[in-house]
C-alpha cells in the first residue's frame, strides 16, 4: 500500500486498531478524536469523511497482516514450500493480529456485510486476491510436478482459504488459538495426502 501524506498516515496508524476492534458502526467520531488527539476538523482536513478513514484503516490493517506473508512467499521458488509457508505463517497469526485488533478480513467482513457495502467490497477484493494467490501457487505446483495433476486449483484454493479463515474466526470469537491450530494441522494433512504428488 502506498504511504499516505504524513498527517494522514499518522491518523490511520492510530485509528486502524480502533476500527478493527470496534467495527465501522461501533467506532464513533469521539473514538477517532480520542485515538488521534485531533479535532473533527483536523481529521476531515485529511479525509473526506468517516467512510474514507475506515477504508484507509482497513487497507492499512491488511497491509500489516498480509505483507509479512507476501514477503516470505516471494523468497521461495518451490510451490510446495510456498503452500507450507502459508500454513506456518498462520500458526502465529492469532498473536500477531492481536496487535492490530484482530484479523481485518474477519472483523470488517462480518461487520460490513449488511451495513456498509463499499467497505464490504474492499473485503471481497482482498480475500479474492488472496484466493487467487493460492490458486496460482497450486497451478504452478502442478506445472512443477510437485502437486497432483488431478486437483482443481480454484476449488482447492477456496478450500485452503476457507479453512484458514474459519479457524481464524473461531479463534477470534473464543480467544483460543487451539481452534486455528487444529485447522492448520488438518490442512497440513490435507495438503500432504491430497495435493502433494
C-alpha positions as CSV (number, residue, x, y, z in Angstrom):
1,X,0.0,0.0,0.0
2,X,1.5,3.4,-0.9
3,X,2.1,5.6,2.1
4,X,-0.3,8.5,2.6
5,X,0.8,12.0,3.4
6,X,2.4,12.2,6.8
7,X,-0.5,13.6,8.8
8,X,-3.0,11.2,7.1
9,X,-0.6,8.3,7.7
10,X,-0.4,9.2,11.4
11,X,-4.1,9.3,11.7
12,X,-4.5,5.9,10.1
13,X,-1.8,4.3,12.2
14,X,-3.7,5.4,15.3
15,X,-7.3,4.7,14.3
16,X,-6.8,1.5,12.4
17,X,-6.7,-0.7,15.5
18,X,-9.9,1.1,16.8
19,X,-11.8,0.3,13.6
20,X,-10.5,-3.3,13.7
21,X,-11.7,-3.8,17.3
22,X,-15.0,-1.9,17.3
23,X,-16.1,-2.2,13.6
24,X,-17.3,0.7,11.4
25,X,-20.7,1.2,13.2
26,X,-19.2,0.8,16.6
27,X,-16.4,3.3,16.1
28,X,-17.6,6.8,16.9
29,X,-16.2,10.2,15.9
30,X,-15.2,10.6,19.6
31,X,-13.2,7.3,19.4
32,X,-11.3,8.7,16.4
33,X,-10.6,12.1,18.0
34,X,-9.6,10.4,21.2
35,X,-7.2,8.0,19.4
36,X,-5.5,10.7,17.4
37,X,-5.7,13.6,19.8
38,X,-7.1,15.7,16.9
39,X,-10.3,17.6,16.4
40,X,-13.0,16.5,14.0
41,X,-12.0,19.4,11.7
42,X,-8.4,18.2,11.6
43,X,-9.5,14.7,10.8
44,X,-11.7,15.9,7.9
45,X,-8.9,18.1,6.6
46,X,-7.1,14.8,5.8
47,X,-10.1,12.6,4.9
48,X,-13.4,13.3,3.2
49,X,-15.5,11.5,5.8
50,X,-15.5,8.6,8.3
51,X,-16.0,6.2,5.4
52,X,-12.7,7.3,3.8
53,X,-10.9,6.8,7.1
54,X,-12.5,3.4,7.6
55,X,-11.4,2.2,4.1
56,X,-7.9,3.5,4.6
57,X,-7.8,1.9,8.0
58,X,-8.8,-1.5,6.6
59,X,-6.2,-1.3,3.9
60,X,-3.6,-0.4,6.5
61,X,-4.6,-3.4,8.7
62,X,-4.5,-5.7,5.7
63,X,-1.0,-4.4,4.9
64,X,0.1,-5.2,8.4
65,X,-1.5,-8.7,8.4
66,X,-0.6,-9.9,4.9
67,X,2.6,-8.2,3.8
68,X,4.9,-10.3,6.0
69,X,3.5,-13.4,4.4
70,X,3.9,-12.0,0.9
71,X,7.5,-11.1,1.6
72,X,8.2,-14.7,2.8
73,X,6.5,-16.2,-0.3
74,X,8.5,-14.1,-2.7
75,X,11.7,-15.6,-1.3
76,X,10.5,-19.1,-2.2
77,X,10.5,-20.6,-5.7
78,X,9.1,-24.1,-4.9
79,X,5.3,-24.2,-4.8
80,X,5.3,-26.9,-2.1
81,X,7.5,-24.7,0.1
82,X,5.1,-21.7,-0.6
83,X,2.0,-23.7,0.3
84,X,3.5,-25.0,3.6
85,X,4.8,-21.4,4.3
86,X,1.2,-20.2,4.2
87,X,0.2,-22.8,6.8
88,X,3.2,-22.0,9.0
89,X,2.6,-18.2,8.8
90,X,-0.9,-18.6,10.2
91,X,0.3,-20.7,13.2
92,X,1.4,-17.4,14.8
93,X,-1.4,-15.3,13.3
94,X,-3.6,-15.0,16.4
95,X,-0.8,-13.4,18.4
96,X,0.3,-11.2,15.5
97,X,-3.2,-10.0,14.8
98,X,-3.9,-9.1,18.4
99,X,-1.6,-6.1,17.9
100,X,-3.9,-4.6,15.3
101,X,-7.2,-5.6,17.0
102,X,-7.8,-8.9,15.2
103,X,-7.9,-10.2,11.6
104,X,-9.1,-7.3,9.4
105,X,-10.8,-9.6,6.9
106,X,-12.9,-11.4,9.5
107,X,-13.5,-8.3,11.6
108,X,-14.5,-6.0,8.8
109,X,-16.1,-8.7,6.6
110,X,-18.6,-9.6,9.3
111,X,-19.2,-6.0,10.4
112,X,-19.7,-4.6,6.9
113,X,-21.7,-7.4,5.3
114,X,-25.1,-5.8,5.6
115,X,-24.3,-2.3,6.9
116,X,-21.5,-0.9,4.6
117,X,-21.5,-2.3,1.0
118,X,-18.5,-0.2,0.0
119,X,-16.3,-1.4,2.8
120,X,-17.6,-5.0,2.2
121,X,-16.4,-4.7,-1.4
122,X,-13.0,-3.9,-0.1
123,X,-13.0,-7.1,1.9
124,X,-14.2,-9.1,-1.1
125,X,-11.4,-7.6,-3.2
126,X,-8.7,-8.5,-0.7
127,X,-10.0,-12.0,0.0
128,X,-10.4,-12.6,-3.7
129,X,-6.8,-11.6,-4.3
130,X,-5.6,-14.0,-1.6
131,X,-7.6,-16.9,-3.0
132,X,-6.2,-16.1,-6.5
133,X,-2.7,-16.2,-5.0
134,X,-3.2,-19.6,-3.5
135,X,-4.7,-20.8,-6.8
136,X,-1.6,-19.5,-8.6
137,X,0.7,-21.5,-6.3
138,X,-1.3,-24.6,-6.9
139,X,-1.3,-24.2,-10.7
140,X,2.4,-23.6,-10.7
141,X,2.9,-26.6,-8.4
142,X,1.2,-28.8,-11.0
143,X,3.4,-27.4,-13.7
144,X,6.5,-28.0,-11.5
145,X,5.4,-31.6,-11.0
146,X,5.1,-31.4,-7.2
147,X,1.3,-31.3,-6.9
148,X,-1.2,-33.9,-8.2
149,X,-2.3,-33.0,-11.7
150,X,-5.9,-34.1,-11.0
151,X,-6.5,-31.4,-8.3
152,X,-8.7,-28.5,-9.3
153,X,-6.7,-25.3,-8.3
154,X,-9.7,-22.9,-8.0
155,X,-11.6,-25.4,-5.8
156,X,-8.6,-26.3,-3.7
157,X,-7.7,-22.6,-3.2
158,X,-11.2,-22.0,-1.9
159,X,-10.9,-24.9,0.5
160,X,-7.5,-23.8,1.8
161,X,-8.5,-20.2,2.3
162,X,-11.9,-21.1,3.8
163,X,-10.3,-23.5,6.3
164,X,-7.8,-20.8,7.4
165,X,-10.4,-18.0,7.7
166,X,-12.8,-20.4,9.6
167,X,-10.1,-21.2,12.0
168,X,-9.3,-17.6,12.5
169,X,-12.9,-16.7,13.1
170,X,-13.3,-19.4,15.7
171,X,-10.1,-18.5,17.4
172,X,-11.1,-14.8,17.5
173,X,-14.6,-15.4,19.0
174,X,-13.2,-17.8,21.6
175,X,-9.9,-16.1,22.1
176,X,-8.4,-19.5,21.9
177,X,-5.6,-20.3,19.3
178,X,-6.3,-24.0,19.6
179,X,-9.1,-23.7,17.0
180,X,-6.8,-22.3,14.4
181,X,-4.0,-24.7,15.4
182,X,-6.3,-27.7,14.8
183,X,-7.5,-26.4,11.5
184,X,-3.9,-25.9,10.4
185,X,-2.9,-29.4,11.5
186,X,-5.8,-30.7,9.4
187,X,-4.9,-28.5,6.5
188,X,-1.3,-29.7,6.5
189,X,-2.5,-33.3,6.5
190,X,-4.9,-32.4,3.6
191,X,-2.0,-30.9,1.6
192,X,0.2,-34.0,2.3
193,X,-2.4,-36.5,1.4
194,X,-4.4,-34.9,-1.4
195,X,-2.3,-32.2,-3.0
196,X,1.3,-33.4,-3.0
197,X,2.3,-35.8,-5.6
